[in-house]
Each structure stands twice: as C-alpha cells, then as structure tokens.
Amino acid sequence: MPSSNPFEDILTALFNNGTDVVSYGDYLIALGLSFSLSLVIGAVYQRTYRGRRYTQDYVHTLVLMGMVVSVVIMVVGENVARAFGIFAAFSIIRFRRALPEARDVGFIFFAMAVGLTAGAREYLFAILTTAIVCVAVLVMSRLDLFAPPPTSHSLLVRVPPGMDYEAAFSDVFARLLESATLVSMQSVKGDKQIELQFAVQLRAGAAAAELVADIRRLTGSGRVVLQSTTPRRVR
C-alpha cells in the first residue's frame, strides 16, 4: 500500500527495488573484503610468478575483477530477470588480449570465485577459500612440484636422414645422462642432414667431452655442440 508521502515512495522505488535487500553496511563489507582478499591473491601471484611477462596491469585486473563480481552478485540477488540481463550484457564483452600462461586463467577464476562468495555475503567462506588456495599455491611454488626434469646442457646433433637416432644414442644416453628430452628437429643443408636439439642432464661424474666424442663417433663425425644451460659466476 503506497505511503502518504510521495517522496518516500520514490526513494523506496529507487533504493529498494530488488527481491534481496542489501544494506549499505553489507555492501561496504562485501566490497572491502573482496578488495582486501583480491590484494592477497595479487600478492601471491606476484610472489610465485616465474614467467618472463609479468605485468602490473594484470594484477590490477585481478583486484578489479574480484570487486566487480561482488557488486554484480549483490545486484542480482535472487532476481532472475536481472541475472539474465547481466548475463546478456557480459556475453557481448570480448577480451582483446591473450593470456600468456594457463596459470593466469586460474588466478582470474580464483579472484572471481572470491568476489562471488563475498558478494553472496558468505564472508567466512571467502576468507577460508582465499587462505586455503593461497597456501596451496605457495606450497606448490616453494616445493617446485611437477617441475620438468632439470637440465644442465643443450645438446645439438646433426644426423643423416633416416637414421634411427633413438636406438643409436640409447646406450650413450643411458650411461652418461640422467635425462634427455628432444626439444626440436629440423632439416638442414637442403634436407641432407637432420638437426636434433636435446635438453639433457649429465650424470654425476660424467664428462661432457666423453659425451661429445661418443655422439660424434655414432653420427660419423657430424656436428655435435654441447652447451651449458647453467650460468656460471665469473670471479
């Protein structure tokens, strides 16, 4: 039933027009919490980043996305019409920048999940999710879990076309190397030779000169280049 004060009716229509009533206190708490937790996520991302294309812009995007998602969830509430309207609006957005690493996508979903939880006013869940996931990321980074096999040298070998290099090098690799991974293969000298590049890890006590000599003997004096991938300090 409309009130006797028209001004009060206008204010009610403007500021209380959803099925879920969000107080200004809830709004400020959710927005402040999503901002704080997104800062934590950004700090963990920066500390554990190991690539070569770190940008401040991406971390700022994580923080903004967490806050915006919180606001969206509070605005939608239980209103289905609003949910479909916001979904239609976001569906026309296209990202113009490709993410350099798959890990970056995970952090985007992380920030969105925390913002969504804070916007739903599940504050404890938002805090626990941030704490648990950040600890998991820090542990994986500190222990270097799922890292590729370590390599000490890059081995470049040229072999005749059609040579079964896997069988030919198997004994030498098993005797002198901890691991060997084929990185690239290409034809050179007008398809007269095949150039193979391996990432290898020498066994303890194995001599690099012995590896080069054995590979050269097997390839018939072809080109063999062994280059260290571990930087050395010059005193």
C-alpha positions in Angstrom: 0.0 0.0 0.0 1.5 3.3 -1.0 2.5 5.7 1.8 1.1 9.2 2.2 4.5 10.7 1.4 5.2 10.6 -2.4 8.9 11.4 -1.8 9.3 8.3 0.4 7.7 6.2 -2.3 10.3 7.5 -4.8 13.2 6.7 -2.5 11.8 3.2 -1.9 11.5 2.6 -5.6 15.0 3.8 -6.3 16.9 2.1 -3.5 14.8 -0.9 -2.5 13.7 -2.3 -5.8 15.1 -5.8 -5.6 13.9 -9.0 -4.1 17.0 -9.1 -1.9 17.5 -6.1 0.3 21.3 -5.3 0.6 22.1 -2.8 3.3 24.8 -0.3 2.8 26.7 -2.0 5.6 26.6 -5.3 3.7 27.6 -3.5 0.6 30.7 -1.9 2.2 31.7 -5.0 4.0 31.5 -7.2 0.9 33.3 -4.6 -1.3 36.0 -4.0 1.3 36.5 -7.7 1.9 36.7 -8.6 -1.8 39.2 -5.8 -2.3 41.4 -7.0 0.6 41.3 -10.6 -0.4 42.0 -9.7 -4.1 45.1 -7.9 -2.9 46.2 -11.0 -1.1 45.6 -13.0 -4.4 47.6 -10.5 -6.4 50.5 -10.6 -3.9 50.6 -14.4 -4.0 50.5 -14.3 -7.8 53.4 -11.8 -7.9 55.5 -13.8 -5.4 55.0 -17.1 -7.2 55.3 -15.9 -10.8 58.1 -17.5 -12.7 57.5 -16.4 -16.3 59.0 -13.5 -18.3 56.0 -11.4 -19.0 54.8 -10.2 -15.6 52.7 -7.0 -15.7 51.3 -4.8 -13.0 48.2 -4.3 -15.2 47.2 -8.0 -14.9 47.4 -7.9 -11.0 45.3 -4.7 -11.0 42.8 -6.6 -13.2 42.6 -9.4 -10.7 41.7 -6.9 -7.9 39.1 -5.1 -10.1 37.5 -8.3 -11.2 37.1 -9.6 -7.6 35.4 -6.3 -6.6 33.2 -6.1 -9.7 31.9 -9.6 -9.3 31.0 -8.9 -5.7 28.9 -5.9 -6.8 27.3 -8.0 -9.6 26.3 -10.7 -7.2 24.8 -8.3 -4.8 22.8 -6.5 -7.5 21.5 -9.8 -9.0 20.4 -11.3 -5.7 17.6 -13.7 -6.3 16.2 -11.7 -9.2 16.1 -14.0 -12.3 15.4 -11.2 -14.7 18.4 -9.3 -13.5 20.6 -12.4 -13.8 19.6 -12.9 -17.4 20.1 -9.2 -18.2 23.6 -9.2 -16.7 24.5 -12.4 -18.5 23.4 -10.9 -21.8 25.5 -7.8 -21.1 28.6 -9.7 -20.2 28.2 -12.1 -23.2 29.0 -9.2 -25.7 32.3 -8.5 -24.0 35.4 -9.8 -25.8 38.9 -9.8 -24.4 41.4 -8.4 -26.8 44.4 -9.7 -25.0 45.6 -13.3 -24.9 46.9 -14.5 -21.6 50.5 -15.6 -21.8 50.2 -18.6 -19.4 47.4 -21.0 -18.5 48.2 -20.3 -14.8 46.9 -16.7 -15.3 43.5 -18.1 -16.2 43.4 -20.0 -12.9 44.1 -16.8 -11.0 41.3 -15.0 -12.8 38.8 -17.7 -11.8 40.3 -17.6 -8.3 39.6 -13.8 -8.0 36.1 -14.2 -9.5 35.2 -17.0 -7.0 36.3 -15.0 -4.0 34.4 -11.9 -5.3 31.3 -14.1 -5.9 31.5 -15.5 -2.4 32.0 -12.1 -0.8 29.1 -10.7 -2.9 26.9 -13.5 -1.7 27.7 -12.4 1.9 29.4 -15.7 2.7 32.3 -13.8 4.3 33.8 -16.7 6.2 33.8 -18.9 3.0 35.5 -16.1 1.1 38.3 -15.8 3.7 38.8 -19.5 4.0 38.9 -20.0 0.3 41.5 -17.3 -0.1 43.6 -18.7 2.7 43.5 -22.3 1.6 44.1 -21.7 -2.1 46.9 -19.2 -1.5 48.6 -21.6 0.9 48.3 -24.4 -1.7 49.8 -22.1 -4.4 52.7 -21.1 -2.1 53.4 -24.7 -1.1 53.5 -25.8 -4.8 55.8 -22.9 -5.7 58.1 -23.5 -2.7 58.4 -27.2 -3.2 58.6 -26.8 -7.0 56.0 -29.5 -7.5 55.5 -31.0 -11.0 58.6 -29.3 -12.4 60.1 -30.6 -15.6 63.3 -32.7 -15.3 66.3 -30.5 -14.6 68.7 -29.9 -17.4 72.4 -28.9 -17.3 73.2 -28.8 -21.1 71.7 -28.3 -24.5 72.9 -30.9 -27.0 72.8 -30.1 -30.7 73.4 -33.1 -33.1 73.3 -33.4 -36.9 72.5 -36.9 -38.2 72.0 -38.4 -41.7 68.3 -38.6 -42.9 66.7 -41.9 -41.9 69.0 -42.6 -39.0 67.3 -44.2 -36.0 68.9 -41.8 -33.5 66.9 -43.2 -30.6 68.4 -46.6 -30.9 71.8 -45.3 -31.9 72.1 -43.0 -28.9 70.3 -45.1 -26.3 73.4 -46.7 -24.8 75.4 -43.5 -24.6 72.4 -41.6 -23.1 71.8 -44.3 -20.5 75.4 -44.3 -19.5 76.2 -40.6 -19.3 72.8 -38.8 -18.9 70.2 -38.6 -16.1 67.6 -37.4 -18.6 67.3 -36.4 -22.3 64.4 -34.6 -23.9 64.1 -33.9 -27.6 63.3 -30.2 -28.0 63.3 -29.7 -31.7 64.0 -31.4 -35.0 64.6 -29.7 -38.4 66.2 -30.5 -41.7 69.4 -28.5 -42.7 71.7 -28.3 -45.7 69.0 -28.9 -48.3 67.5 -31.9 -46.4 70.9 -33.6 -46.4 71.0 -33.7 -42.6 68.6 -33.6 -39.7 69.4 -31.3 -36.8 68.3 -32.5 -33.4 68.3 -30.5 -30.2 68.1 -32.2 -26.8 67.8 -30.8 -23.3 70.0 -33.1 -21.2 71.1 -33.6 -17.6 74.6 -35.1 -17.2 75.1 -37.8 -14.6 77.3 -37.0 -11.6 80.9 -37.7 -12.6 80.1 -37.9 -16.4 82.5 -36.0 -18.7 81.0 -33.6 -21.2 83.9 -34.4 -23.6 83.1 -38.1 -23.5 79.5 -37.4 -24.4 80.5 -35.3 -27.4 83.1 -37.8 -28.6 80.7 -40.8 -28.4 77.9 -38.9 -30.2 80.3 -37.8 -32.9 81.5 -41.4 -33.4 77.9 -42.6 -33.8 76.9 -39.9 -36.2 80.0 -40.3 -38.4 81.8 -37.1 -37.5 78.7 -35.0 -37.8 78.3 -31.7 -36.0 77.9 -32.0 -32.2 77.5 -29.0 -29.9 77.1 -29.3 -26.2 76.3 -26.0 -24.4 75.8 -25.5 -20.7 72.4 -24.1 -19.6 73.6 -23.4 -16.0 75.1 -19.9 -15.7 78.5 -19.6 -14.1 79.7 -16.7 -11.9 82.8 -15.0 -13.1 85.1 -14.0 -10.2 
